[in-house]
Amino acid sequence: MKYVLITPARNEATFIQKVLDSVASQTRLPARWVIVDDGSTDPTAQIVESYAARFSWIELLRRPQHLERSFAGKVHAFNAGLERVQSIDFKVLGNLDADVSFEPDYLQFLLEKFASDPKLGVAGTPFLESGYDSARDSFEGENHVAGGCQLFHRQCFEEIGGYIPNPAGGIDWIAVTTARMRGWKTRSFPEKRFQHYRTLGTAERGVLRSLYSYGEKDYYLGGSPIWELFRVAYRMTKKPALFGGAALFLGYGSAALRRMKRPVSLELMRFHRREQMKKLRTIFRTLLRLDKPDNFYLTTKQEESH
């Protein structure tokens, strides 16, 4: 099963060698890996260039320098890379962040999942980040695929219309949730992890500002206010204690008061809220049995109960 990778990179000189070494050591190499230097002002491009000189399947694509770093810009960079692989007869398309690393058989493991299930539209794994394990510490669950490493069945990616260039973020979430809404399976396989090196959302801001932005994102991606209250309460038990949950709450509340524009359709928002309410019911049923909810397999449990 032939696959290609695309990595948008902007000022990633600190970490990009880790992902370059990881991909170069894979047991199944990509047909092409396009790394799009999105106007970096640090040595990112030079580092990639040195690897492209050694590996013929690595291509460096340079884009002009620009002042703003945004998620929409990341999509435009990704799409520029996508144009470079259109002549290749690939089945799987990977979006890979420039600040991750993984084991040598990582991509082969995911490719085998696609080969064994033709309805699998998006695949990935949980990730580790400074003591954080997304399988343990997030309620996204096994049906969500983290944006740091997302592999798409080509047909699935084309059916959902690719990534939406939303400046505020959520591009990976929108893609995965839309795929599920369209009838594709989306799975994060817990047998493996990838390592993420920069704290999510903090590329150019602090942790509390990042959590505030996540609260805004929860609103504009159509998240239920009931779910958000429970998410805030849960976040208050994590570091920074209380303040993290408060920042999340203020972000959601502020976005609601401003009626922040939502980049998602009404259909997707309703689908998302139904999933959240199903998870919440599963959590309550588990707590009533005096059991501890399994964050990662909440979706599986709700499917088994129906």
ChimeraX commands (.cxc) that place a marker at each C-alpha (Angstrom):
marker #1 position 0.00,0.00,0.00 radius 0.5
marker #1 position 1.87,3.04,-1.32 radius 0.5
marker #1 position 1.77,6.16,0.85 radius 0.5
marker #1 position 2.97,9.76,0.80 radius 0.5
marker #1 position 3.65,12.23,3.62 radius 0.5
marker #1 position 3.31,16.00,3.83 radius 0.5
marker #1 position 4.81,18.12,6.60 radius 0.5
marker #1 position 4.16,21.87,6.84 radius 0.5
marker #1 position 7.04,23.39,8.84 radius 0.5
marker #1 position 7.60,26.92,10.10 radius 0.5
marker #1 position 10.56,27.71,12.37 radius 0.5
marker #1 position 10.94,24.09,13.48 radius 0.5
marker #1 position 14.75,23.91,13.59 radius 0.5
marker #1 position 14.68,22.84,17.25 radius 0.5
marker #1 position 12.73,19.64,16.62 radius 0.5
marker #1 position 12.59,18.80,12.92 radius 0.5
marker #1 position 15.64,16.53,12.96 radius 0.5
marker #1 position 13.73,14.16,15.25 radius 0.5
marker #1 position 10.99,13.56,12.71 radius 0.5
marker #1 position 13.50,13.40,9.84 radius 0.5
marker #1 position 15.41,10.65,11.63 radius 0.5
marker #1 position 12.18,8.84,12.52 radius 0.5
marker #1 position 10.86,8.70,8.96 radius 0.5
marker #1 position 14.27,7.86,7.48 radius 0.5
marker #1 position 14.46,4.80,9.76 radius 0.5
marker #1 position 10.99,3.43,8.92 radius 0.5
marker #1 position 10.64,-0.19,7.86 radius 0.5
marker #1 position 8.23,1.01,5.13 radius 0.5
marker #1 position 9.42,4.19,3.46 radius 0.5
marker #1 position 7.06,6.66,1.77 radius 0.5
marker #1 position 6.90,7.06,-2.00 radius 0.5
marker #1 position 7.40,10.78,-1.41 radius 0.5
marker #1 position 7.67,13.06,1.59 radius 0.5
marker #1 position 7.13,16.72,0.83 radius 0.5
marker #1 position 8.29,19.04,3.61 radius 0.5
marker #1 position 6.90,22.52,3.05 radius 0.5
marker #1 position 9.03,25.24,4.60 radius 0.5
marker #1 position 6.36,27.87,5.26 radius 0.5
marker #1 position 8.55,30.98,5.35 radius 0.5
marker #1 position 10.84,29.96,8.21 radius 0.5
marker #1 position 13.31,32.53,9.56 radius 0.5
marker #1 position 15.43,29.89,11.30 radius 0.5
marker #1 position 17.56,27.04,9.79 radius 0.5
marker #1 position 14.55,24.72,9.20 radius 0.5
marker #1 position 14.99,24.69,5.42 radius 0.5
marker #1 position 18.74,24.08,5.61 radius 0.5
marker #1 position 18.24,21.07,7.90 radius 0.5
marker #1 position 15.64,19.57,5.56 radius 0.5
marker #1 position 17.85,20.29,2.55 radius 0.5
marker #1 position 20.65,18.22,4.04 radius 0.5
marker #1 position 18.32,15.22,4.34 radius 0.5
marker #1 position 16.81,15.75,0.87 radius 0.5
marker #1 position 20.33,15.50,-0.53 radius 0.5
marker #1 position 20.67,12.03,1.05 radius 0.5
marker #1 position 17.18,10.63,0.41 radius 0.5
marker #1 position 15.62,10.96,-3.05 radius 0.5
marker #1 position 12.07,10.54,-1.70 radius 0.5
marker #1 position 12.35,13.69,0.48 radius 0.5
marker #1 position 11.41,16.93,-1.26 radius 0.5
marker #1 position 11.79,20.42,0.21 radius 0.5
marker #1 position 9.25,22.97,-0.99 radius 0.5
marker #1 position 9.89,26.57,0.03 radius 0.5
marker #1 position 7.17,29.17,0.50 radius 0.5
marker #1 position 7.73,32.93,0.92 radius 0.5
marker #1 position 8.24,34.44,4.38 radius 0.5
marker #1 position 5.16,35.92,6.03 radius 0.5
marker #1 position 4.54,37.47,9.43 radius 0.5
marker #1 position 1.47,35.61,10.67 radius 0.5
marker #1 position 1.51,32.04,11.96 radius 0.5
marker #1 position -1.98,30.57,11.64 radius 0.5
marker #1 position -3.76,27.27,11.15 radius 0.5
marker #1 position -5.12,28.50,7.82 radius 0.5
marker #1 position -1.54,29.08,6.72 radius 0.5
marker #1 position -0.72,25.52,7.73 radius 0.5
marker #1 position -3.50,24.22,5.47 radius 0.5
marker #1 position -2.31,26.33,2.56 radius 0.5
marker #1 position 1.20,24.93,3.06 radius 0.5
marker #1 position -0.19,21.39,3.23 radius 0.5
marker #1 position -2.15,21.92,0.02 radius 0.5
marker #1 position 0.98,23.20,-1.71 radius 0.5
marker #1 position 2.67,19.94,-0.73 radius 0.5
marker #1 position -0.36,17.94,-1.86 radius 0.5
marker #1 position -0.05,19.37,-5.36 radius 0.5
marker #1 position 3.47,17.92,-5.57 radius 0.5
marker #1 position 2.27,14.31,-5.07 radius 0.5
marker #1 position -0.77,14.26,-7.37 radius 0.5
marker #1 position 1.10,12.31,-10.06 radius 0.5
marker #1 position 1.84,9.46,-7.61 radius 0.5
marker #1 position -0.56,6.51,-7.41 radius 0.5
marker #1 position -0.79,6.43,-3.59 radius 0.5
marker #1 position -3.52,4.95,-1.39 radius 0.5
marker #1 position -2.67,6.57,1.94 radius 0.5
marker #1 position -1.93,10.24,2.63 radius 0.5
marker #1 position -0.17,11.27,5.82 radius 0.5
marker #1 position -0.12,14.68,7.51 radius 0.5
marker #1 position 2.91,14.74,9.82 radius 0.5
marker #1 position 3.90,17.51,12.22 radius 0.5
marker #1 position 7.51,18.68,12.27 radius 0.5
marker #1 position 7.92,18.18,16.04 radius 0.5
marker #1 position 7.19,14.48,16.53 radius 0.5
marker #1 position 9.06,11.17,16.59 radius 0.5
marker #1 position 8.15,7.47,16.61 radius 0.5
marker #1 position 9.48,3.92,16.38 radius 0.5
marker #1 position 10.85,2.41,13.12 radius 0.5
marker #1 position 7.77,0.22,12.51 radius 0.5
marker #1 position 5.25,2.94,13.36 radius 0.5
marker #1 position 4.06,3.77,9.83 radius 0.5
marker #1 position 4.07,0.14,8.72 radius 0.5
marker #1 position 1.83,-0.64,11.69 radius 0.5
marker #1 position -0.71,1.96,10.55 radius 0.5
marker #1 position -0.52,0.91,6.91 radius 0.5
marker #1 position -1.40,-2.64,7.93 radius 0.5
marker #1 position -4.54,-1.28,9.63 radius 0.5
marker #1 position -5.65,0.28,6.33 radius 0.5
marker #1 position -4.85,-2.90,4.42 radius 0.5
marker #1 position -7.00,-4.98,6.77 radius 0.5
marker #1 position -10.03,-2.65,6.84 radius 0.5
marker #1 position -11.24,-0.93,3.62 radius 0.5
marker #1 position -13.65,1.29,5.63 radius 0.5
marker #1 position -10.86,2.76,7.73 radius 0.5
marker #1 position -10.72,6.41,6.67 radius 0.5
marker #1 position -8.34,7.98,9.22 radius 0.5
marker #1 position -5.79,6.25,11.44 radius 0.5
marker #1 position -3.22,7.23,14.02 radius 0.5
marker #1 position -2.20,6.60,17.62 radius 0.5
marker #1 position -2.30,8.40,20.96 radius 0.5
marker #1 position 0.67,10.61,21.77 radius 0.5
marker #1 position 2.96,11.43,24.68 radius 0.5
marker #1 position 3.94,14.95,25.67 radius 0.5
marker #1 position 5.82,15.96,28.85 radius 0.5
marker #1 position 4.09,13.41,31.09 radius 0.5
marker #1 position 0.77,13.73,29.24 radius 0.5
marker #1 position -0.67,10.63,27.55 radius 0.5
marker #1 position -3.60,11.46,25.26 radius 0.5
marker #1 position -5.07,7.98,25.76 radius 0.5
marker #1 position -5.19,8.49,29.53 radius 0.5
marker #1 position -5.62,12.24,29.98 radius 0.5
marker #1 position -8.09,13.15,27.23 radius 0.5
marker #1 position -11.73,12.26,26.65 radius 0.5
marker #1 position -11.38,12.38,22.86 radius 0.5
marker #1 position -11.17,8.57,22.84 radius 0.5
marker #1 position -10.22,5.99,20.26 radius 0.5
marker #1 position -12.36,7.52,17.51 radius 0.5
marker #1 position -10.30,10.70,17.42 radius 0.5
marker #1 position -6.96,10.83,15.59 radius 0.5
marker #1 position -4.51,13.44,16.89 radius 0.5
marker #1 position -3.35,15.98,14.34 radius 0.5
marker #1 position 0.36,15.40,14.96 radius 0.5
marker #1 position 0.19,12.27,12.80 radius 0.5
marker #1 position -2.94,11.63,10.76 radius 0.5
marker #1 position -3.04,9.05,7.98 radius 0.5
marker #1 position -5.98,9.19,5.57 radius 0.5
marker #1 position -7.31,6.73,3.05 radius 0.5
marker #1 position -7.01,8.81,-0.12 radius 0.5
marker #1 position -10.66,8.34,-1.04 radius 0.5
marker #1 position -11.75,9.47,2.43 radius 0.5
marker #1 position -9.62,12.61,2.27 radius 0.5
marker #1 position -11.08,13.53,-1.10 radius 0.5
marker #1 position -14.67,12.84,0.02 radius 0.5
marker #1 position -14.43,15.18,3.02 radius 0.5
marker #1 position -12.93,17.94,0.91 radius 0.5
marker #1 position -9.53,17.87,2.61 radius 0.5
marker #1 position -8.58,20.24,5.41 radius 0.5
marker #1 position -10.60,23.43,5.97 radius 0.5
marker #1 position -8.30,26.49,6.26 radius 0.5
marker #1 position -9.78,27.86,9.48 radius 0.5
marker #1 position -7.43,30.55,10.93 radius 0.5
marker #1 position -8.40,29.75,14.53 radius 0.5
marker #1 position -7.62,26.03,14.35 radius 0.5
marker #1 position -9.43,22.73,14.69 radius 0.5
marker #1 position -8.49,21.67,11.19 radius 0.5
marker #1 position -7.51,18.14,12.20 radius 0.5
marker #1 position -10.62,17.68,14.38 radius 0.5
marker #1 position -12.95,18.89,11.62 radius 0.5
marker #1 position -11.40,16.46,9.14 radius 0.5
marker #1 position -11.66,13.43,11.43 radius 0.5
marker #1 position -15.19,14.19,12.65 radius 0.5
marker #1 position -16.42,14.86,9.12 radius 0.5
marker #1 position -14.97,11.53,7.98 radius 0.5
marker #1 position -16.86,9.75,10.76 radius 0.5
marker #1 position -20.06,11.63,9.92 radius 0.5
marker #1 position -19.66,10.49,6.29 radius 0.5
marker #1 position -19.53,6.86,7.36 radius 0.5
marker #1 position -15.79,6.21,7.50 radius 0.5
marker #1 position -14.12,4.59,10.49 radius 0.5
marker #1 position -11.62,6.76,12.34 radius 0.5
marker #1 position -9.34,5.04,14.85 radius 0.5
marker #1 position -6.48,5.81,17.18 radius 0.5
marker #1 position -4.67,2.55,17.92 radius 0.5
marker #1 position -3.29,2.41,21.49 radius 0.5
marker #1 position -0.67,-0.27,20.84 radius 0.5
marker #1 position 1.75,2.51,19.91 radius 0.5
marker #1 position 2.45,6.18,20.67 radius 0.5
marker #1 position 4.18,9.04,18.95 radius 0.5
marker #1 position 6.16,11.60,20.93 radius 0.5
marker #1 position 5.10,15.24,20.58 radius 0.5
marker #1 position 7.76,17.71,21.68 radius 0.5
marker #1 position 6.12,21.12,21.79 radius 0.5
marker #1 position 3.18,21.55,24.17 radius 0.5
marker #1 position 0.07,21.66,22.01 radius 0.5
marker #1 position -1.09,25.15,21.15 radius 0.5
marker #1 position 1.88,26.93,22.74 radius 0.5
marker #1 position 4.03,27.62,19.68 radius 0.5
marker #1 position 3.78,31.37,20.30 radius 0.5
marker #1 position 1.87,31.65,23.62 radius 0.5
marker #1 position 1.78,30.39,27.21 radius 0.5
marker #1 position -0.21,27.53,28.74 radius 0.5
marker #1 position -3.11,29.62,30.14 radius 0.5
marker #1 position -3.46,31.56,26.92 radius 0.5
marker #1 position -3.46,28.25,25.08 radius 0.5
marker #1 position -6.24,26.87,27.32 radius 0.5
marker #1 position -8.26,30.04,26.78 radius 0.5
marker #1 position -7.92,29.45,23.03 radius 0.5
marker #1 position -9.00,25.81,23.48 radius 0.5
marker #1 position -12.14,27.09,25.20 radius 0.5
marker #1 position -12.82,29.33,22.23 radius 0.5
marker #1 position -12.24,26.39,19.93 radius 0.5
marker #1 position -14.68,24.21,21.90 radius 0.5
marker #1 position -17.32,26.85,21.19 radius 0.5
marker #1 position -16.67,27.53,17.54 radius 0.5
marker #1 position -16.40,23.82,16.73 radius 0.5
marker #1 position -19.94,23.47,18.06 radius 0.5
marker #1 position -19.25,21.79,21.40 radius 0.5
marker #1 position -22.16,21.40,23.82 radius 0.5
marker #1 position -22.18,23.85,26.80 radius 0.5
marker #1 position -23.15,20.92,29.04 radius 0.5
marker #1 position -20.09,18.95,27.95 radius 0.5
marker #1 position -17.93,22.06,28.38 radius 0.5
marker #1 position -18.97,22.48,32.04 radius 0.5
marker #1 position -17.83,18.96,32.81 radius 0.5
marker #1 position -14.63,19.47,30.80 radius 0.5
marker #1 position -13.87,22.63,32.80 radius 0.5
marker #1 position -14.46,20.80,36.10 radius 0.5
marker #1 position -12.15,17.98,34.99 radius 0.5
marker #1 position -9.47,20.42,33.81 radius 0.5
marker #1 position -9.46,22.15,37.20 radius 0.5
marker #1 position -8.02,18.97,38.72 radius 0.5
marker #1 position -4.97,19.19,36.42 radius 0.5
marker #1 position -1.99,21.54,36.53 radius 0.5
marker #1 position -2.22,24.51,36.63 radius 0.5
marker #1 position -4.89,23.59,39.19 radius 0.5
marker #1 position -8.09,25.69,39.05 radius 0.5
marker #1 position -6.56,28.30,36.76 radius 0.5
marker #1 position -6.43,25.95,33.77 radius 0.5
marker #1 position -10.13,25.16,34.02 radius 0.5
marker #1 position -10.94,28.83,34.57 radius 0.5
marker #1 position -9.04,29.80,31.41 radius 0.5
marker #1 position -10.93,27.13,29.45 radius 0.5
marker #1 position -14.28,28.41,30.80 radius 0.5
marker #1 position -13.46,32.03,30.01 radius 0.5
marker #1 position -12.46,31.11,26.47 radius 0.5
marker #1 position -15.72,29.27,25.80 radius 0.5
marker #1 position -17.85,31.93,27.50 radius 0.5
marker #1 position -16.12,34.79,25.71 radius 0.5
marker #1 position -16.57,33.12,22.32 radius 0.5
marker #1 position -20.26,32.50,23.08 radius 0.5
marker #1 position -20.85,36.14,24.09 radius 0.5
marker #1 position -19.10,37.34,20.93 radius 0.5
marker #1 position -21.03,34.80,18.85 radius 0.5
marker #1 position -17.75,33.75,17.34 radius 0.5
marker #1 position -18.17,32.53,13.78 radius 0.5
marker #1 position -18.28,28.76,13.49 radius 0.5
marker #1 position -16.43,27.09,10.59 radius 0.5
marker #1 position -18.52,23.92,10.90 radius 0.5
marker #1 position -21.87,23.09,9.35 radius 0.5
marker #1 position -25.02,22.71,11.43 radius 0.5
marker #1 position -25.00,19.03,10.44 radius 0.5
marker #1 position -21.48,18.53,11.83 radius 0.5
marker #1 position -22.27,20.46,15.01 radius 0.5
marker #1 position -25.32,18.28,15.71 radius 0.5
marker #1 position -23.33,15.12,15.02 radius 0.5
marker #1 position -20.58,16.32,17.39 radius 0.5
marker #1 position -23.02,17.14,20.22 radius 0.5
marker #1 position -24.75,13.76,19.89 radius 0.5
marker #1 position -21.38,12.07,20.32 radius 0.5
marker #1 position -20.58,14.22,23.37 radius 0.5
marker #1 position -23.89,13.42,25.05 radius 0.5
marker #1 position -23.41,9.70,24.42 radius 0.5
marker #1 position -19.98,9.92,26.07 radius 0.5
marker #1 position -21.44,11.82,29.02 radius 0.5
marker #1 position -24.14,9.20,29.56 radius 0.5
marker #1 position -21.49,6.48,29.46 radius 0.5
marker #1 position -19.42,8.37,32.06 radius 0.5
marker #1 position -22.41,8.73,34.40 radius 0.5
marker #1 position -23.41,5.08,34.07 radius 0.5
marker #1 position -19.84,4.06,34.87 radius 0.5
marker #1 position -19.66,6.34,37.92 radius 0.5
marker #1 position -23.01,5.06,39.19 radius 0.5
marker #1 position -21.48,1.58,39.16 radius 0.5
marker #1 position -18.63,3.05,41.26 radius 0.5
marker #1 position -16.19,2.30,38.45 radius 0.5
marker #1 position -13.58,4.62,37.01 radius 0.5
marker #1 position -14.38,5.75,33.43 radius 0.5
marker #1 position -11.92,4.59,30.80 radius 0.5
marker #1 position -11.35,7.81,28.84 radius 0.5
marker #1 position -10.03,6.08,25.76 radius 0.5
marker #1 position -12.72,3.43,25.31 radius 0.5
marker #1 position -15.79,5.53,26.17 radius 0.5
marker #1 position -16.98,5.37,22.56 radius 0.5
marker #1 position -16.57,1.60,22.41 radius 0.5
marker #1 position -18.59,1.20,25.60 radius 0.5
marker #1 position -21.38,3.43,24.33 radius 0.5
marker #1 position -21.51,1.42,21.08 radius 0.5
marker #1 position -21.65,-1.85,23.04 radius 0.5
marker #1 position -24.54,-0.55,25.14 radius 0.5
marker #1 position -26.71,0.05,22.06 radius 0.5
marker link #1:1,2 radius 0.2
marker link #1:2,3 radius 0.2
marker link #1:3,4 radius 0.2
marker link #1:4,5 radius 0.2
marker link #1:5,6 radius 0.2
marker link #1:6,7 radius 0.2
marker link #1:7,8 radius 0.2
marker link #1:8,9 radius 0.2
marker link #1:9,10 radius 0.2
marker link #1:10,11 radius 0.2
marker link #1:11,12 radius 0.2
marker link #1:12,13 radius 0.2
marker link #1:13,14 radius 0.2
marker link #1:14,15 radius 0.2
marker link #1:15,16 radius 0.2
marker link #1:16,17 radius 0.2
marker link #1:17,18 radius 0.2
marker link #1:18,19 radius 0.2
marker link #1:19,20 radius 0.2
marker link #1:20,21 radius 0.2
marker link #1:21,22 radius 0.2
marker link #1:22,23 radius 0.2
marker link #1:23,24 radius 0.2
marker link #1:24,25 radius 0.2
marker link #1:25,26 radius 0.2
marker link #1:26,27 radius 0.2
marker link #1:27,28 radius 0.2
marker link #1:28,29 radius 0.2
marker link #1:29,30 radius 0.2
marker link #1:30,31 radius 0.2
marker link #1:31,32 radius 0.2
marker link #1:32,33 radius 0.2
marker link #1:33,34 radius 0.2
marker link #1:34,35 radius 0.2
marker link #1:35,36 radius 0.2
marker link #1:36,37 radius 0.2
marker link #1:37,38 radius 0.2
marker link #1:38,39 radius 0.2
marker link #1:39,40 radius 0.2
marker link #1:40,41 radius 0.2
marker link #1:41,42 radius 0.2
marker link #1:42,43 radius 0.2
marker link #1:43,44 radius 0.2
marker link #1:44,45 radius 0.2
marker link #1:45,46 radius 0.2
marker link #1:46,47 radius 0.2
marker link #1:47,48 radius 0.2
marker link #1:48,49 radius 0.2
marker link #1:49,50 radius 0.2
marker link #1:50,51 radius 0.2
marker link #1:51,52 radius 0.2
marker link #1:52,53 radius 0.2
marker link #1:53,54 radius 0.2
marker link #1:54,55 radius 0.2
marker link #1:55,56 radius 0.2
marker link #1:56,57 radius 0.2
marker link #1:57,58 radius 0.2
marker link #1:58,59 radius 0.2
marker link #1:59,60 radius 0.2
marker link #1:60,61 radius 0.2
marker link #1:61,62 radius 0.2
marker link #1:62,63 radius 0.2
marker link #1:63,64 radius 0.2
marker link #1:64,65 radius 0.2
marker link #1:65,66 radius 0.2
marker link #1:66,67 radius 0.2
marker link #1:67,68 radius 0.2
marker link #1:68,69 radius 0.2
marker link #1:69,70 radius 0.2
marker link #1:70,71 radius 0.2
marker link #1:71,72 radius 0.2
marker link #1:72,73 radius 0.2
marker link #1:73,74 radius 0.2
marker link #1:74,75 radius 0.2
marker link #1:75,76 radius 0.2
marker link #1:76,77 radius 0.2
marker link #1:77,78 radius 0.2
marker link #1:78,79 radius 0.2
marker link #1:79,80 radius 0.2
marker link #1:80,81 radius 0.2
marker link #1:81,82 radius 0.2
marker link #1:82,83 radius 0.2
marker link #1:83,84 radius 0.2
marker link #1:84,85 radius 0.2
marker link #1:85,86 radius 0.2
marker link #1:86,87 radius 0.2
marker link #1:87,88 radius 0.2
marker link #1:88,89 radius 0.2
marker link #1:89,90 radius 0.2
marker link #1:90,91 radius 0.2
marker link #1:91,92 radius 0.2
marker link #1:92,93 radius 0.2
marker link #1:93,94 radius 0.2
marker link #1:94,95 radius 0.2
marker link #1:95,96 radius 0.2
marker link #1:96,97 radius 0.2
marker link #1:97,98 radius 0.2
marker link #1:98,99 radius 0.2
marker link #1:99,100 radius 0.2
marker link #1:100,101 radius 0.2
marker link #1:101,102 radius 0.2
marker link #1:102,103 radius 0.2
marker link #1:103,104 radius 0.2
marker link #1:104,105 radius 0.2
marker link #1:105,106 radius 0.2
marker link #1:106,107 radius 0.2
marker link #1:107,108 radius 0.2
marker link #1:108,109 radius 0.2
marker link #1:109,110 radius 0.2
marker link #1:110,111 radius 0.2
marker link #1:111,112 radius 0.2
marker link #1:112,113 radius 0.2
marker link #1:113,114 radius 0.2
marker link #1:114,115 radius 0.2
marker link #1:115,116 radius 0.2
marker link #1:116,117 radius 0.2
marker link #1:117,118 radius 0.2
marker link #1:118,119 radius 0.2
marker link #1:119,120 radius 0.2
marker link #1:120,121 radius 0.2
marker link #1:121,122 radius 0.2
marker link #1:122,123 radius 0.2
marker link #1:123,124 radius 0.2
marker link #1:124,125 radius 0.2
marker link #1:125,126 radius 0.2
marker link #1:126,127 radius 0.2
marker link #1:127,128 radius 0.2
marker link #1:128,129 radius 0.2
marker link #1:129,130 radius 0.2
marker link #1:130,131 radius 0.2
marker link #1:131,132 radius 0.2
marker link #1:132,133 radius 0.2
marker link #1:133,134 radius 0.2
marker link #1:134,135 radius 0.2
marker link #1:135,136 radius 0.2
marker link #1:136,137 radius 0.2
marker link #1:137,138 radius 0.2
marker link #1:138,139 radius 0.2
marker link #1:139,140 radius 0.2
marker link #1:140,141 radius 0.2
marker link #1:141,142 radius 0.2
marker link #1:142,143 radius 0.2
marker link #1:143,144 radius 0.2
marker link #1:144,145 radius 0.2
marker link #1:145,146 radius 0.2
marker link #1:146,147 radius 0.2
marker link #1:147,148 radius 0.2
marker link #1:148,149 radius 0.2
marker link #1:149,150 radius 0.2
marker link #1:150,151 radius 0.2
marker link #1:151,152 radius 0.2
marker link #1:152,153 radius 0.2
marker link #1:153,154 radius 0.2
marker link #1:154,155 radius 0.2
marker link #1:155,156 radius 0.2
marker link #1:156,157 radius 0.2
marker link #1:157,158 radius 0.2
marker link #1:158,159 radius 0.2
marker link #1:159,160 radius 0.2
marker link #1:160,161 radius 0.2
marker link #1:161,162 radius 0.2
marker link #1:162,163 radius 0.2
marker link #1:163,164 radius 0.2
marker link #1:164,165 radius 0.2
marker link #1:165,166 radius 0.2
marker link #1:166,167 radius 0.2
marker link #1:167,168 radius 0.2
marker link #1:168,169 radius 0.2
marker link #1:169,170 radius 0.2
marker link #1:170,171 radius 0.2
marker link #1:171,172 radius 0.2
marker link #1:172,173 radius 0.2
marker link #1:173,174 radius 0.2
marker link #1:174,175 radius 0.2
marker link #1:175,176 radius 0.2
marker link #1:176,177 radius 0.2
marker link #1:177,178 radius 0.2
marker link #1:178,179 radius 0.2
marker link #1:179,180 radius 0.2
marker link #1:180,181 radius 0.2
marker link #1:181,182 radius 0.2
marker link #1:182,183 radius 0.2
marker link #1:183,184 radius 0.2
marker link #1:184,185 radius 0.2
marker link #1:185,186 radius 0.2
marker link #1:186,187 radius 0.2
marker link #1:187,188 radius 0.2
marker link #1:188,189 radius 0.2
marker link #1:189,190 radius 0.2
marker link #1:190,191 radius 0.2
marker link #1:191,192 radius 0.2
marker link #1:192,193 radius 0.2
marker link #1:193,194 radius 0.2
marker link #1:194,195 radius 0.2
marker link #1:195,196 radius 0.2
marker link #1:196,197 radius 0.2
marker link #1:197,198 radius 0.2
marker link #1:198,199 radius 0.2
marker link #1:199,200 radius 0.2
marker link #1:200,201 radius 0.2
marker link #1:201,202 radius 0.2
marker link #1:202,203 radius 0.2
marker link #1:203,204 radius 0.2
marker link #1:204,205 radius 0.2
marker link #1:205,206 radius 0.2
marker link #1:206,207 radius 0.2
marker link #1:207,208 radius 0.2
marker link #1:208,209 radius 0.2
marker link #1:209,210 radius 0.2
marker link #1:210,211 radius 0.2
marker link #1:211,212 radius 0.2
marker link #1:212,213 radius 0.2
marker link #1:213,214 radius 0.2
marker link #1:214,215 radius 0.2
marker link #1:215,216 radius 0.2
marker link #1:216,217 radius 0.2
marker link #1:217,218 radius 0.2
marker link #1:218,219 radius 0.2
marker link #1:219,220 radius 0.2
marker link #1:220,221 radius 0.2
marker link #1:221,222 radius 0.2
marker link #1:222,223 radius 0.2
marker link #1:223,224 radius 0.2
marker link #1:224,225 radius 0.2
marker link #1:225,226 radius 0.2
marker link #1:226,227 radius 0.2
marker link #1:227,228 radius 0.2
marker link #1:228,229 radius 0.2
marker link #1:229,230 radius 0.2
marker link #1:230,231 radius 0.2
marker link #1:231,232 radius 0.2
marker link #1:232,233 radius 0.2
marker link #1:233,234 radius 0.2
marker link #1:234,235 radius 0.2
marker link #1:235,236 radius 0.2
marker link #1:236,237 radius 0.2
marker link #1:237,238 radius 0.2
marker link #1:238,239 radius 0.2
marker link #1:239,240 radius 0.2
marker link #1:240,241 radius 0.2
marker link #1:241,242 radius 0.2
marker link #1:242,243 radius 0.2
marker link #1:243,244 radius 0.2
marker link #1:244,245 radius 0.2
marker link #1:245,246 radius 0.2
marker link #1:246,247 radius 0.2
marker link #1:247,248 radius 0.2
marker link #1:248,249 radius 0.2
marker link #1:249,250 radius 0.2
marker link #1:250,251 radius 0.2
marker link #1:251,252 radius 0.2
marker link #1:252,253 radius 0.2
marker link #1:253,254 radius 0.2
marker link #1:254,255 radius 0.2
marker link #1:255,256 radius 0.2
marker link #1:256,257 radius 0.2
marker link #1:257,258 radius 0.2
marker link #1:258,259 radius 0.2
marker link #1:259,260 radius 0.2
marker link #1:260,261 radius 0.2
marker link #1:261,262 radius 0.2
marker link #1:262,263 radius 0.2
marker link #1:263,264 radius 0.2
marker link #1:264,265 radius 0.2
marker link #1:265,266 radius 0.2
marker link #1:266,267 radius 0.2
marker link #1:267,268 radius 0.2
marker link #1:268,269 radius 0.2
marker link #1:269,270 radius 0.2
marker link #1:270,271 radius 0.2
marker link #1:271,272 radius 0.2
marker link #1:272,273 radius 0.2
marker link #1:273,274 radius 0.2
marker link #1:274,275 radius 0.2
marker link #1:275,276 radius 0.2
marker link #1:276,277 radius 0.2
marker link #1:277,278 radius 0.2
marker link #1:278,279 radius 0.2
marker link #1:279,280 radius 0.2
marker link #1:280,281 radius 0.2
marker link #1:281,282 radius 0.2
marker link #1:282,283 radius 0.2
marker link #1:283,284 radius 0.2
marker link #1:284,285 radius 0.2
marker link #1:285,286 radius 0.2
marker link #1:286,287 radius 0.2
marker link #1:287,288 radius 0.2
marker link #1:288,289 radius 0.2
marker link #1:289,290 radius 0.2
marker link #1:290,291 radius 0.2
marker link #1:291,292 radius 0.2
marker link #1:292,293 radius 0.2
marker link #1:293,294 radius 0.2
marker link #1:294,295 radius 0.2
marker link #1:295,296 radius 0.2
marker link #1:296,297 radius 0.2
marker link #1:297,298 radius 0.2
marker link #1:298,299 radius 0.2
marker link #1:299,300 radius 0.2
marker link #1:300,301 radius 0.2
marker link #1:301,302 radius 0.2
marker link #1:302,303 radius 0.2
marker link #1:303,304 radius 0.2
marker link #1:304,305 radius 0.2
marker link #1:305,306 radius 0.2
view
